[in-house]
Amino acid sequence: MVSSLMMAVVSMAMFGLTTQQPMLLESLLNYPVSTTGMLMAPRGLASACMLILVIVINPQFDPRLKIVFGLTCIGIGSYLMTLYSMEIDTFWIVMPSMIQGMGLGLTFSTLSTLAYMTLPKEQSVAGASIFNLFRTIGSSFGISIATTYQYRDGQQQWHALGEGFNPYNPVLHDWAAKQGLSITDPAALEQYQSMLHQQSQMVAFVHTFQLVGVMFVIMMPMLVLIRSR
């Protein structure tokens, strides 16, 4: 049961994150769909490589240590994603994804093994149904929570950042003067709106990645409930 609960939380966090990253790349950074797919692929490749490596290291290490290492990798990758800005390059998109993929492959495979370890053979089908049910429910909740959180936070950041756009802000006058515009010029207003949208959405995505990272941290204490053998 503990393995199923942890799988639900892992699925909640990871599926929430993996639905947000393509939205960030396509809608905010203006990457084409094909490029977005290529940038997302390293996470899956790293996960597949780790699944193969787990077969080699499986007998030598305590399952709880492998889960800790996997969750740590995913947490580090999520933390690196909180450093995103409008100027990030492809390296800082791919590297956190690969680190997350390594942790994801290790965590998923180990949790799957632990889930069936104590089950009698005749109950394996029922156990698989429950395990996959928890994973499906967790991923559904994760996508819904992450999308809702990002949308609501984006609106909050829009209003918070928009407070600086007022005719009494000297920095705004200086910026408009450097552009050869006045603050009431339609072209300047259009640029204000574009920058405000970009920055508010970027902050919202970063906050969503922070939420995902926190979810992996608070999952660590659940490991004390798992038997090592």
VEXNULO-805120 format. One line per 5 residues: number of its first residue (from 1); their letters; for each residue x, y, z of N, C-alpha, C, O. Coordinates in Angstrom, 3 decimals. Atoms other than C-alpha are relative to their C-alpha. Layout:
// residues N
NUM) a) X:Y:Z:X:Y:Z:X:Y:Z:X:Y:Z | ...
***
This chain:
// residues 229
1) mvssl) 0.824:-1.208:0.000:0.000:0.000:0.000:0.863:1.264:0.000:0.557:2.236:-0.691 | -0.883:-1.174:-0.058:2.839:2.410:0.851:0.620:0.262:-1.370:0.713:1.410:-1.807 | -0.575:-0.161:1.340:4.458:1.764:-2.534:-1.022:0.598:-0.966:-0.671:1.439:-1.794 | 1.047:-0.536:0.870:1.144:2.477:-4.271:-0.246:1.472:0.292:-0.429:2.268:-0.630 | 0.192:-1.409:-0.361:0.700:5.723:-2.340:1.154:0.862:-0.512:0.937:1.953:-1.039
6) mmavv) -1.152:-0.752:0.485:4.233:6.838:-3.177:-0.024:0.120:-1.521:0.330:1.158:-2.079 | 0.114:-0.062:1.462:3.672:5.941:-6.821:-1.025:1.040:-0.422:-0.831:1.737:-1.418 | 1.015:-1.000:0.320:0.536:8.090:-6.805:0.573:1.408:0.122:0.304:2.263:-0.721 | -0.582:-1.333:-0.195:2.482:11.075:-5.441:1.059:0.293:-1.060:1.117:1.399:-1.596 | -1.011:-0.181:1.046:5.393:10.551:-7.847:-0.667:0.298:-1.341:-0.246:1.204:-2.060
11) smamf) 0.716:-0.234:1.260:2.975:10.326:-10.780:-0.658:1.370:-0.004:-0.663:2.059:-1.024 | 0.627:-1.308:-0.100:1.137:13.399:-9.544:0.989:1.115:-0.310:0.690:2.037:-1.070 | -0.995:-1.050:0.200:4.300:15.465:-9.456:0.584:-0.026:-1.418:0.679:1.014:-2.071 | -0.682:0.074:1.284:5.954:14.177:-12.631:-0.918:0.300:-1.176:-0.518:0.998:-2.107 | 0.906:-0.287:1.112:2.912:14.250:-14.892:-0.423:1.464:0.016:-0.634:2.065:-1.038
16) glttq) 0.274:-1.431:-0.068:2.091:17.722:-13.605:1.113:0.815:-0.620:0.864:1.794:-1.323 | -1.147:-0.731:0.544:5.592:18.854:-14.503:0.126:-0.193:-1.507:0.367:0.763:-2.244 | -0.206:0.267:1.425:5.759:17.148:-17.889:-1.102:0.576:-0.880:-0.921:0.674:-2.093 | 0.997:-0.710:0.794:2.529:18.816:-18.988:0.279:1.499:-0.053:-0.133:2.180:-0.992 | -0.288:-1.432:-0.034:3.797:22.257:-17.997:1.185:0.375:-0.879:1.194:1.445:-1.488
21) qpmll) -1.204:-0.358:0.763:7.183:22.116:-19.706:-0.275:0.227:-1.485:0.222:1.215:-2.026 | 0.297:-0.305:1.404:5.850:21.798:-23.290:-0.776:1.307:-0.170:-0.564:2.033:-1.141 | 0.729:-1.271:0.071:3.456:24.675:-22.600:0.955:1.174:0.114:0.802:2.179:-0.581 | -1.001:-1.054:-0.145:6.399:26.772:-21.463:0.809:0.176:-1.280:1.016:1.298:-1.744 | -0.865:-0.072:1.175:8.526:25.908:-24.482:-0.743:0.541:-1.222:-0.189:1.330:-1.986
26) eslln) 0.721:-0.383:1.208:5.827:26.415:-27.093:-0.669:1.365:0.109:-0.549:2.192:-0.795 | 0.786:-1.230:-0.094:3.671:29.249:-25.792:0.821:1.202:0.447:0.498:2.335:0.090 | -0.752:-1.120:-0.558:6.301:31.343:-24.011:1.341:0.211:-0.689:1.720:1.346:-0.979 | -1.313:-0.110:0.641:9.673:30.580:-25.604:-0.073:-0.163:-1.510:0.937:-0.041:-2.202 | 0.253:0.046:1.446:8.142:30.092:-29.074:0.802:-1.080:-0.729:1.216:-0.881:-1.871
31) ypvst) -0.614:1.128:0.680:9.773:26.754:-29.833:-1.053:-0.695:-0.863:-2.203:-0.826:-0.443 | 0.961:0.787:0.802:8.134:24.826:-32.693:-0.264:-1.347:0.657:0.493:-1.799:1.516 | 0.424:1.262:-0.616:6.357:21.589:-31.844:1.078:-1.072:-0.144:1.351:-1.806:0.806 | -1.014:1.034:0.220:9.062:19.388:-33.383:1.206:0.207:0.909:1.744:-0.758:1.452 | -1.133:-0.284:-0.885:11.826:21.116:-31.420:-0.359:-0.302:1.455:0.463:-0.826:2.206
36) tgmlm) 0.452:0.314:-1.365:9.798:20.828:-28.213:0.056:-1.500:0.257:0.503:-1.937:1.318 | -0.063:1.451:-0.146:9.467:17.096:-28.773:1.422:-0.510:0.149:1.684:-1.404:0.954 | -1.401:0.412:-0.100:13.215:16.741:-29.303:0.593:0.371:1.348:1.401:-0.379:1.897 | -0.539:-0.436:-1.290:13.959:18.688:-26.131:-0.593:-0.806:1.157:0.026:-0.919:2.215 | 0.612:0.821:-1.043:11.564:16.506:-24.129:0.508:-1.449:-0.034:0.409:-2.166:0.962
41) aprgl) -0.408:1.401:0.164:13.018:13.234:-25.464:1.107:-0.444:0.956:1.061:-1.585:1.415 | -1.077:0.472:-0.888:16.197:13.152:-23.291:-0.482:-0.521:1.344:0.155:-1.404:1.917 | 0.521:0.521:-1.268:14.083:12.632:-20.157:-0.369:-1.483:-0.140:-0.040:-2.296:0.724 | 0.371:1.393:0.228:12.665:9.420:-21.608:1.202:-0.896:-0.259:1.236:-2.036:0.204 | -1.198:0.797:0.270:16.060:8.236:-22.877:0.776:-0.265:1.285:1.247:-1.379:1.510
46) asacm) -0.698:0.186:-1.279:17.666:8.808:-19.470:-0.745:-0.987:0.888:-0.127:-1.797:1.580 | 0.799:0.928:-0.795:14.801:6.961:-17.807:0.180:-1.435:-0.494:0.297:-2.359:0.311 | -0.186:1.345:0.558:15.190:3.993:-20.184:1.374:-0.557:0.355:1.497:-1.733:0.694 | -1.348:0.448:-0.366:18.942:3.822:-19.539:0.073:-0.393:1.473:0.721:-1.381:1.819 | -0.009:0.318:-1.423:18.375:3.868:-15.786:-0.758:-1.298:0.286:-0.374:-2.059:1.174
51) lilvi) 0.730:1.256:-0.180:15.818:1.063:-16.066:0.889:-1.204:-0.310:0.796:-2.238:0.352 | -0.938:1.078:0.322:18.501:-1.080:-17.700:1.061:-0.128:1.087:1.434:-1.238:1.467 | -1.027:0.012:-1.037:21.076:-0.083:-15.075:-0.513:-0.577:1.310:0.248:-1.183:2.065 | 0.582:0.514:-1.238:18.690:-0.989:-12.251:0.141:-1.514:0.080:0.311:-2.057:1.171 | -0.137:1.457:0.009:18.901:-4.646:-13.309:1.364:-0.406:0.559:1.493:-1.444:1.209
56) vinpq) -1.347:0.315:-0.460:22.629:-4.538:-12.549:0.171:0.316:1.487:0.764:-0.466:2.230 | -0.237:-0.436:-1.380:22.517:-2.641:-9.257:-1.081:-0.487:0.962:-0.966:-0.278:2.170 | 1.143:0.369:-0.844:19.245:-4.143:-7.964:0.374:-0.852:1.216:-0.106:-0.557:2.311 | -0.248:0.836:-1.184:20.689:-6.862:-5.694:0.908:0.642:1.039:0.897:0.224:2.197 | -1.044:-0.492:-0.878:23.423:-4.728:-4.156:-0.448:1.086:0.983:0.248:1.321:1.971
61) fdprl) 0.362:-1.168:-0.788:21.506:-1.819:-2.613:-1.390:-0.160:0.616:-2.277:-0.806:0.060 | 1.294:-0.065:-0.670:18.675:-1.303:-0.164:-0.983:0.756:-0.893:-0.646:1.833:-1.386 | 0.972:-0.694:0.852:15.521:-0.379:-2.131:-0.286:1.430:0.458:-0.512:2.315:-0.368 | 0.273:-1.343:-0.500:14.972:2.618:0.138:1.077:0.994:-0.420:0.787:2.158:-0.696 | -1.087:-0.874:0.446:18.386:4.014:-0.776:-0.158:0.356:-1.476:0.123:1.480:-1.891
66) kivfg) 0.206:-0.277:1.425:17.570:3.676:-4.456:-1.135:1.004:-0.205:-1.062:1.865:-1.083 | 1.104:-0.958:0.110:14.284:5.520:-3.955:0.465:1.389:0.430:0.114:2.385:-0.203 | -0.526:-1.293:-0.449:16.063:8.272:-2.003:0.834:0.643:-1.102:0.700:1.835:-1.374 | -0.835:-0.539:1.078:18.595:8.659:-4.815:-0.862:0.452:-1.181:-0.613:1.497:-1.781 | 0.878:-0.373:1.113:15.840:8.681:-7.429:-0.768:1.274:0.281:-0.851:2.156:-0.574
71) ltcig) 0.745:-1.209:-0.357:13.763:11.266:-5.592:0.918:1.218:0.062:0.515:2.326:-0.293 | -0.964:-1.101:-0.048:16.881:13.376:-5.030:0.314:0.506:-1.403:0.392:1.713:-1.628 | -0.265:-0.400:1.390:17.640:13.361:-8.761:-1.170:0.801:-0.571:-0.972:1.832:-1.214 | 1.168:-0.710:0.512:14.088:14.389:-9.605:-0.103:1.372:0.654:-0.423:2.359:-0.007 | 0.046:-1.284:-0.694:14.216:17.102:-6.937:1.032:0.975:-0.513:0.740:2.162:-0.666
76) igsyl) -1.045:-0.874:0.540:17.519:18.465:-8.264:-0.411:0.527:-1.372:-0.255:1.712:-1.665 | 0.462:-0.438:1.316:16.121:18.538:-11.789:-1.094:1.047:0.099:-1.107:2.017:-0.659 | 1.081:-0.974:-0.190:13.018:20.357:-10.553:0.549:1.334:0.498:0.077:2.395:0.090 | -0.609:-1.238:-0.488:15.180:22.871:-8.678:0.664:0.775:-1.136:0.526:1.995:-1.227 | -0.650:-0.674:1.129:17.213:23.607:-11.807:-1.025:0.663:-0.919:-0.740:1.686:-1.542
81) mtlys) 1.043:-0.591:0.828:13.954:24.274:-13.633:-0.563:1.279:0.613:-1.150:2.102:-0.089 | 0.452:-1.250:-0.627:13.119:26.970:-11.075:0.915:1.165:-0.345:0.599:2.308:-0.015 | -0.927:-1.056:0.407:16.089:28.930:-12.483:-0.264:0.465:-1.422:0.491:1.274:-1.961 | 0.329:-0.384:1.370:14.432:29.276:-15.885:-0.258:1.507:-0.107:-0.726:2.156:0.829 | 0.331:-1.385:0.332:14.169:32.684:-17.495:-0.273:0.067:-1.493:-0.218:-0.947:-2.188
86) meidt) 0.275:-0.158:1.426:13.330:34.096:-20.901:1.254:-0.169:-0.847:1.159:-0.263:-2.071 | -1.265:0.089:0.738:17.022:33.799:-21.860:0.640:-1.389:0.062:1.791:-1.538:-0.348 | -0.613:1.324:-0.125:17.574:30.071:-21.179:0.290:-0.582:-1.381:-0.412:-0.306:-2.353 | -0.319:0.678:1.247:19.248:27.990:-23.865:-0.368:-1.480:0.113:-0.864:-1.929:1.146 | 0.455:1.392:0.052:18.671:24.380:-24.864:0.718:-0.884:1.025:0.146:-1.866:1.498
91) fwivm) -0.725:0.822:-0.967:21.362:23.012:-22.524:-0.725:-0.036:1.334:-0.841:-1.095:1.951 | 0.661:-0.071:-1.303:19.484:24.202:-19.435:-1.430:-0.519:-0.054:-2.094:-0.637:0.976 | 1.279:0.698:0.127:16.304:22.675:-20.820:0.221:-1.504:0.036:-0.543:-2.235:0.667 | -0.256:1.433:0.122:17.836:19.274:-21.591:0.591:-0.578:1.283:0.178:-1.655:1.711 | -0.697:0.571:-1.148:20.087:18.817:-18.535:-0.937:-0.321:1.174:-0.882:-1.437:1.690
96) psmiq) 0.921:0.374:-1.076:17.364:19.061:-15.838:-0.917:-1.152:-0.370:-1.260:-1.974:0.480 | 0.873:1.091:0.434:15.172:16.755:-17.914:0.706:-1.347:0.104:0.093:-2.337:0.506 | -0.753:1.249:-0.086:17.908:14.111:-18.080:0.188:-0.430:1.453:0.091:-1.616:1.768 | -0.149:0.322:-1.423:18.512:14.312:-14.327:-1.322:-0.541:0.547:-1.338:-1.513:1.302 | 1.307:0.491:-0.423:14.790:13.910:-13.740:-0.282:-1.389:-0.563:-0.846:-2.238:0.127
101) gmglg) 0.224:1.304:0.615:14.674:10.987:-16.165:0.741:-1.113:0.725:0.204:-2.205:0.911 | -0.752:0.991:-0.767:17.409:9.161:-14.263:-0.730:-0.345:1.301:-0.901:-1.516:1.642 | 0.710:0.239:-1.257:15.545:9.617:-10.992:-1.334:-0.684:-0.206:-1.747:-1.517:0.600 | 1.308:0.584:0.272:12.227:8.705:-12.560:0.106:-1.492:-0.290:-0.690:-2.281:0.218 | -0.180:1.421:0.307:13.492:5.402:-13.972:0.344:-0.808:1.239:-0.171:-1.910:1.427
106) ltfst) -0.394:0.707:-1.210:15.096:4.428:-10.680:-1.157:-0.103:0.996:-1.370:-1.157:1.596 | 1.091:-0.005:-0.971:12.106:5.417:-8.540:-1.153:-0.892:-0.452:-1.663:-1.688:0.336 | 1.129:0.787:0.494:9.410:3.864:-10.745:0.291:-1.497:0.079:-0.547:-2.274:0.536 | -0.315:1.429:0.022:11.203:0.539:-11.133:0.085:-0.570:1.414:-0.387:-1.678:1.666 | -0.141:0.494:-1.371:12.028:0.228:-7.426:-1.346:-0.078:0.704:-1.628:-1.052:1.403
111) lstla) 1.331:0.035:-0.603:8.519:1.137:-6.298:-0.832:-1.142:-0.562:-1.597:-1.768:0.171 | 0.740:1.116:0.603:7.083:-1.397:-8.739:0.445:-1.323:0.605:-0.377:-2.199:0.874 | -0.513:1.234:-0.601:9.353:-4.095:-7.321:-0.503:-0.171:1.427:-0.928:-1.260:1.812 | 0.444:0.071:-1.391:8.454:-3.263:-3.716:-1.493:-0.284:0.106:-1.942:-0.962:1.030 | 1.452:0.184:-0.056:4.750:-3.210:-4.504:-0.397:-1.475:-0.105:-1.387:-1.901:0.491
116) ymtlp) 0.344:1.413:0.205:4.787:-6.874:-5.574:0.811:-0.944:0.894:0.563:-2.150:0.911 | -0.914:0.857:-0.748:7.471:-8.134:-3.197:-0.709:-0.819:1.074:-0.372:-1.983:1.292 | 0.658:0.679:-1.122:5.140:-9.038:-0.339:-1.334:-0.636:-0.388:-2.044:-1.161:0.469 | 1.290:0.551:0.430:2.176:-10.179:-2.435:0.125:-1.484:-0.332:1.091:-1.883:-0.982 | 0.036:1.385:0.478:1.324:-13.863:-2.820:-0.248:-0.037:-1.506:-0.858:0.877:-2.061
121) keqsv) 0.096:0.079:1.455:1.446:-15.017:-6.428:-1.449:0.070:-0.479:-1.734:0.649:-1.527 | 1.393:0.026:0.441:-2.306:-15.563:-6.581:-0.662:1.374:0.091:-1.732:1.573:-0.484 | 0.567:-1.343:-0.129:-2.931:-11.905:-5.660:0.727:1.032:-0.870:0.471:2.231:-0.751 | -0.796:-0.929:0.800:-0.517:-10.399:-8.189:-0.853:0.793:-0.992:-0.580:1.965:-1.251 | 0.859:-0.710:0.955:-3.263:-9.537:-10.689:-0.760:1.130:0.698:-0.835:2.248:0.190
126) agasi) 0.704:-1.033:-0.756:-5.291:-7.685:-8.059:0.956:1.097:0.443:0.601:2.276:0.433 | -0.990:-0.995:-0.406:-2.130:-5.979:-6.821:0.385:0.911:-1.151:0.545:2.118:-0.968 | -0.338:-0.817:1.168:-1.258:-4.828:-10.330:-1.117:0.985:-0.326:-0.850:2.120:-0.720 | 1.139:-0.885:0.266:-4.744:-3.381:-10.761:-0.003:1.188:0.960:-0.207:2.331:0.549 | -0.004:-1.077:-1.002:-4.517:-1.399:-7.522:1.178:0.938:-0.231:1.026:2.157:-0.151
131) fnlfr) -1.199:-0.805:0.221:-0.975:-0.211:-8.258:-0.188:0.942:-1.187:0.126:2.130:-1.100 | 0.224:-0.829:1.186:-1.897:1.027:-11.735:-1.125:1.008:0.219:-1.106:2.100:-0.348 | 1.073:-0.948:-0.322:-5.077:2.613:-10.369:0.561:1.207:0.742:0.219:2.346:0.422 | -0.604:-1.096:-0.743:-3.057:4.676:-7.900:0.844:0.883:-0.927:0.825:2.109:-0.817 | -0.838:-0.767:0.925:-0.645:5.694:-10.655:-0.866:0.864:-0.925:-0.541:2.023:-1.181
136) tigss) 0.880:-0.749:0.897:-3.473:6.749:-12.967:-0.678:1.165:0.724:-0.749:2.280:0.207 | 0.649:-1.062:-0.778:-5.297:8.694:-10.257:1.004:1.100:0.329:0.685:2.285:0.233 | -1.017:-0.988:-0.325:-2.060:10.388:-9.214:0.341:0.885:-1.184:0.449:2.102:-1.037 | -0.329:-0.804:1.185:-1.218:11.475:-12.765:-1.135:0.945:-0.368:-0.887:2.078:-0.781 | 1.144:-0.861:0.310:-4.741:12.830:-13.299:-0.067:1.194:0.948:-0.280:2.329:0.520
141) fgisi) -0.017:-1.087:-0.974:-4.606:14.843:-10.085:1.153:0.958:-0.267:0.996:2.174:-0.160 | -1.173:-0.835:0.229:-1.118:16.084:-10.930:-0.179:0.967:-1.151:0.174:2.141:-1.044 | 0.231:-0.862:1.161:-2.075:17.422:-14.342:-0.997:1.103:0.350:-0.795:2.266:-0.001 | 1.026:-0.986:-0.354:-5.167:19.140:-12.949:0.542:1.050:0.973:0.318:2.247:0.794 | -0.522:-0.925:-1.015:-3.390:20.655:-9.934:1.036:0.939:-0.600:0.982:2.148:-0.373
146) attyq) -1.055:-0.836:0.578:-0.350:21.881:-11.883:-0.566:1.030:-0.966:-0.153:2.189:-0.951 | 0.585:-0.928:0.968:-2.444:23.424:-14.656:-0.788:1.102:0.696:-0.678:2.274:0.336 | 0.776:-0.998:-0.736:-4.802:25.146:-12.225:0.903:0.957:0.756:0.678:2.167:0.756 | -0.920:-0.837:-0.771:-1.951:26.392:-10.053:0.724:0.986:-0.916:0.860:2.165:-0.588 | -0.727:-0.882:0.920:-0.037:27.768:-13.040:-0.905:1.111:-0.530:-0.478:2.260:-0.640
151) yrdgq) 0.924:-0.999:0.540:-3.089:29.545:-14.432:-0.328:1.063:1.048:-0.290:2.258:0.755 | 0.351:-0.943:-1.056:-4.089:31.121:-11.113:1.199:0.874:0.380:1.058:2.081:0.577 | -1.185:-0.778:-0.359:-0.535:32.157:-10.272:0.369:0.970:-1.112:0.844:2.072:-0.840 | -0.257:-0.915:1.103:-0.125:33.643:-13.736:-0.855:1.259:0.089:-0.376:2.361:-0.178 | 0.876:-1.154:-0.169:-3.122:35.890:-13.103:0.458:0.875:1.170:0.431:2.102:1.078
156) qqwha) -0.477:-0.764:-1.155:-1.771:36.900:-9.690:1.265:0.775:-0.342:1.411:1.935:0.043 | -1.241:-0.686:0.374:1.652:37.719:-11.133:-0.280:1.129:-0.995:0.395:2.158:-0.968 | 0.379:-1.065:0.937:0.017:39.729:-13.930:-0.386:1.262:0.764:0.078:2.354:0.438 | 0.444:-1.163:-0.766:-1.658:42.007:-11.390:1.127:0.558:0.876:1.242:1.772:1.043 | -1.085:-0.465:-0.866:1.388:42.137:-9.087:1.054:0.773:-0.801:1.487:1.850:-0.390
161) lgegf) -1.000:-0.682:0.822:3.844:43.039:-11.845:-0.575:1.238:-0.679:0.140:2.209:-0.925 | 0.632:-1.128:0.679:1.337:45.362:-13.503:-0.095:1.255:0.853:-0.359:2.338:0.330 | 0.060:-1.181:-0.859:1.396:47.668:-10.473:1.101:1.007:-0.333:0.964:2.202:-0.071 | -1.086:-0.914:0.347:4.672:49.090:-11.733:-0.235:0.790:-1.267:0.487:1.747:-1.545 | 0.313:-0.714:1.237:3.126:50.210:-15.007:-0.996:1.117:0.312:-2.208:0.930:0.208
166) npynp) 0.852:-1.145:-0.289:1.805:53.625:-14.026:0.743:1.265:-0.420:1.973:1.261:-0.473 | -0.633:-1.216:0.526:2.472:57.173:-15.266:0.917:0.700:0.994:1.599:1.658:0.628 | -0.847:-0.629:-1.009:4.267:58.042:-12.006:1.301:-0.770:0.229:2.082:-0.433:1.119 | -1.217:0.804:-0.130:7.009:55.444:-12.447:1.096:0.598:-0.878:0.983:0.548:-2.103 | -1.049:-0.634:0.820:10.223:57.249:-13.552:0.753:-1.007:-0.871:1.223:-0.660:-1.955
171) vlhdw) -0.694:1.019:0.789:11.785:53.979:-14.744:-0.753:-0.253:-1.301:-0.143:-0.474:-2.347 | 0.816:0.204:1.189:8.906:53.554:-17.166:0.205:1.134:-1.001:0.288:0.898:-2.206 | -0.256:-1.151:0.879:9.449:57.069:-18.543:1.373:-0.122:-0.656:1.525:0.167:-1.843 | -1.349:0.144:0.550:13.175:56.374:-18.974:0.035:-1.061:-1.086:0.663:-0.878:-2.128 | 0.022:1.070:1.009:12.498:53.117:-20.811:-0.660:0.470:-1.282:-0.151:0.216:-2.373
176) aakqg) 0.708:-0.486:1.189:9.992:54.760:-23.158:0.848:1.006:-0.768:0.843:1.021:-1.999 | -0.840:-0.999:0.665:12.411:57.610:-23.854:1.117:-0.670:-0.807:1.446:-0.222:-1.905 | -1.057:0.715:0.718:15.160:55.161:-24.837:-0.530:-0.672:-1.260:0.211:-0.879:-2.221 | 0.618:0.593:1.185:12.717:53.555:-27.272:-0.490:1.056:-0.983:-0.992:0.724:-2.056 | 0.500:-1.075:0.841:11.873:56.961:-28.729:-1.506:0.102:0.015:-2.111:0.531:-0.968
181) lsitd) 1.458:0.013:-0.122:8.291:56.660:-27.482:-0.416:0.749:1.258:0.409:1.052:2.120 | 0.576:-0.511:-1.239:6.029:58.208:-24.896:-0.768:-1.138:0.670:-1.085:-2.140:0.029 | 0.644:1.101:-0.707:4.324:56.123:-22.240:-1.441:-0.222:-0.447:-2.035:-1.261:-0.158 | 1.374:0.152:0.489:0.953:56.726:-23.878:-0.058:-0.391:-1.473:-1.140:-0.509:-2.048 | -0.047:0.405:1.407:2.092:55.733:-27.356:-0.569:-1.415:-0.151:-0.231:-2.294:0.642
186) paale) 0.561:1.355:0.179:0.104:52.725:-28.686:1.064:-1.081:-0.154:0.889:-2.196:0.336 | -1.068:0.992:0.153:3.336:50.971:-29.669:0.634:-0.338:1.345:0.976:-1.492:1.603 | -0.553:0.247:-1.333:4.679:51.392:-26.136:-0.960:-0.839:0.829:-0.530:-1.743:1.547 | 0.991:0.770:-0.752:1.443:50.068:-24.642:-0.012:-1.471:-0.432:-0.175:-2.377:0.386 | -0.046:1.371:0.496:1.651:47.021:-26.868:1.218:-0.744:0.546:1.131:-1.921:0.897
191) qyqsm) -1.200:0.619:-0.554:5.200:46.354:-25.700:-0.153:-0.266:1.493:0.299:-1.298:1.989 | 0.262:0.224:-1.425:4.150:46.792:-22.060:-0.774:-1.294:0.199:-0.416:-2.136:1.023 | 0.872:1.164:-0.160:1.441:44.200:-22.473:0.749:-1.288:-0.308:0.586:-2.286:0.395 | -0.747:1.198:0.375:3.761:41.729:-24.208:0.994:-0.388:1.095:1.079:-1.556:1.475 | -0.975:0.296:-1.047:6.474:42.020:-21.562:-0.679:-0.456:1.283:-0.193:-1.365:1.956
196) lhqqs) 0.723:0.380:-1.214:3.967:41.804:-18.730:-0.504:-1.431:-0.097:-0.418:-2.194:0.865 | 0.475:1.374:0.192:2.462:38.638:-20.180:1.150:-1.000:0.109:1.026:-2.017:0.792 | -1.134:0.919:-0.015:5.859:37.002:-20.723:0.534:-0.209:1.418:0.741:-1.342:1.851 | -0.598:0.107:-1.325:7.209:37.786:-17.267:-0.952:-0.640:1.009:-0.520:-1.440:1.839 | 0.960:0.588:-0.936:4.030:36.891:-15.381:-0.145:-1.494:-0.236:-0.248:-2.263:0.721
201) qmvaf) 0.102:1.421:0.296:3.773:33.552:-17.172:1.270:-0.750:0.404:1.196:-1.870:0.911 | -1.247:0.651:-0.399:7.447:32.765:-16.591:0.066:-0.189:1.510:0.467:-1.251:1.984 | 0.008:0.118:-1.464:7.121:33.465:-12.870:-0.973:-1.090:0.437:-0.683:-1.846:1.365 | 0.989:1.029:-0.351:4.015:31.260:-12.740:0.541:-1.400:-0.273:0.334:-2.308:0.531 | -0.592:1.303:0.291:5.839:28.373:-14.429:1.065:-0.353:1.032:1.130:-1.493:1.494
206) vhtfq) -1.045:0.241:-0.999:8.778:28.746:-12.036:-0.627:-0.399:1.338:-0.146:-1.324:1.992 | 0.675:0.349:-1.243:6.420:28.679:-9.050:-0.600:-1.405:-0.064:-0.620:-2.121:0.937 | 0.536:1.357:0.162:4.799:25.530:-10.445:1.106:-1.039:0.142:0.904:-2.077:0.771 | -1.125:0.918:-0.146:8.195:23.844:-10.736:0.456:-0.074:1.458:0.880:-1.133:1.919 | -0.325:0.019:-1.427:8.892:24.857:-7.129:-0.966:-0.896:0.764:-0.556:-1.650:1.646
211) lvgvm) 1.002:0.848:-0.645:5.650:23.196:-6.059:0.304:-1.469:-0.221:0.190:-2.277:0.701 | -0.342:1.394:0.301:6.685:19.982:-7.807:1.206:-0.441:0.823:1.213:-1.548:1.363 | -1.173:0.344:-0.796:10.082:20.049:-6.086:-0.339:-0.245:1.456:0.196:-1.165:2.074 | 0.413:0.168:-1.398:8.443:20.453:-2.678:-0.727:-1.329:0.184:-0.572:-1.978:1.218 | 0.724:1.263:-0.105:6.209:17.454:-3.370:0.952:-1.181:0.134:0.664:-2.126:0.869
216) fvimm) -0.966:1.085:-0.110:9.259:15.228:-3.828:0.717:0.026:1.343:1.067:-1.028:1.876 | -0.654:-0.097:-1.299:10.852:16.526:-0.637:-0.884:-0.563:1.106:-0.409:-1.314:1.958 | 0.896:0.456:-1.067:7.803:15.861:1.529:-0.334:-1.487:-0.125:-0.932:-2.067:0.782 | 0.232:1.424:0.172:7.621:12.334:0.111:1.047:-0.840:0.733:0.806:-2.012:1.021 | -1.096:0.745:-0.617:10.917:11.334:1.762:-0.400:-0.714:1.297:-0.044:-1.881:1.463
221) pmlvl) 0.332:0.700:-1.260:9.460:10.564:5.249:-0.808:-1.281:-0.186:-0.811:-2.138:0.697 | 0.784:1.217:0.225:7.189:7.924:3.714:0.884:-1.231:-0.122:0.399:-2.356:0.000 | -0.903:1.138:0.180:10.259:5.754:3.175:0.181:-0.812:1.276:0.520:-1.994:1.213 | -0.154:0.741:-1.255:10.371:4.819:6.864:-1.073:-1.075:0.144:-0.922:-1.997:0.945 | 1.081:0.983:-0.062:7.150:2.871:6.311:0.252:-1.198:-0.906:-0.510:-2.164:-0.883
226) irsr) -0.299:1.091:0.935:8.769:0.636:3.669:1.002:-0.946:0.627:2.028:-0.513:1.152 | -0.928:1.002:-0.508:10.406:-2.603:4.753:1.091:-0.230:-1.014:0.831:-0.298:-2.215 | -1.134:0.173:0.907:13.867:-3.126:3.320:0.008:-1.373:-0.670:0.517:-1.519:-1.782 | 0.059:1.360:0.580:13.274:-6.832:2.720:-1.406:-0.578:0.163:-1.662:-1.707:-0.257
***
